[in-house]
Amino acid sequence: MVSISSAKGKRLSSNTLSPSLILCVISIGIILTPICHVILIARHLSTSDNASGVGSIRAQQDNNPQQQPYDGIFVISLQGTPNADPHNEGRLDSFKDAWRKHCGADPEIHVCPGVMDERRGYGLTRSWFNCLTVAKNLKLEVTMIFEDDARLFDNEASHNFCDAEQRRRNLWNPLPEDTFIAFLGGHTWTYKDPKQKELLASSASALQPSQYLETSSSYGTYGFAVPRQSLDTLLNTIKSDLTNGFIDEDGVRQTEFLSPEKSWYGKAREVGSKIYAIHPLAVWHEGGFSNTWKMDRESITGEEEDEGEGGIRGIAE
């Protein structure tokens, strides 16, 4: 038998409780129970939100392309750079005009001011370092680097570059996971498996994914893409070239000039990654004054085959 104490210290049996008092106790219990449940549920939800809040915010950013772009287009140009050769005047504008004509819209690009350096290859290499450092801070999944004299091929496959969602779906989703760099243009190709190119379809449409061919050497850096997982390694490789020079094919360290492709292919082999060329090629090199060679050069497409060397070298008259 349960009992309670009265204010005067006398013990009263629960059997002696008045009906009105019992009804009052029961009413209080009925009212407080759901209130307690609400409080407990609210605390549980609050705890859950705190535990997953960072992940939820990151997921929202990833799903919102305006907050978190998947890729970025960087264009290196000496237009407007003090003391640059006068041939550079208007070249960035020409890049934008050509892109607009091909895509029907202005390109969304990051402009990388070119760096002046009298040593062959050093100015462009320093410009890459600056560009890629910005890309790293932006946390882009894929970074595209173009020189201002790169031009998209006039074909359906190149239209993939005109739209961010098409790039992600048709260019970057098929990109092999072991990619160190994917060249979007170039010349004097030596493919790891020359027969692989013959097995691929000779053309692609804007609705079809691009394909990638593994290469063991090439020249031309006027258009390439870098996946995020390779960014730190490439930045360190570029920094090493700028500081120490590069090792040529004879094992000799060169510091008077830079040939970055050699360092890139060597680093890819060292870390167990691969370098690929997009197929079909996406960009070609418009003819004109070369800041690297200090002379006029012909247009280079990279599409023509040079059977004597077993590679690909394209020169458009």
Secondary structure, DSSP 8 states (H G I E B T S, - for coil): --EEE-TTS-EEEGGG--HHHHHHHHHHHHHHHHHHHHHHHHHHHHHHHHHHHHHHHHHHHHH-TTTS-SEEEEEEE-TT-TT--GGGTTHHHHHHHHHHHHHSS---EEEEE----SSTTHHHHHHHHHHHHHHHHHT-SEEEEEETTEEE-SSSGGGGGG-HHHIIIIIITTS-TTEEEEESS-EEEEESSHHHHHHS-S---TTS--EEEEEEEEE--SEEEEEGGGHHHHHHHHHHHHHH-EE-TTS-EE-SS--HHHHHHHHHHHHT-EEEEEES--EEE--EEETTTTEEE-BB-S-SEETTTTEE---B-
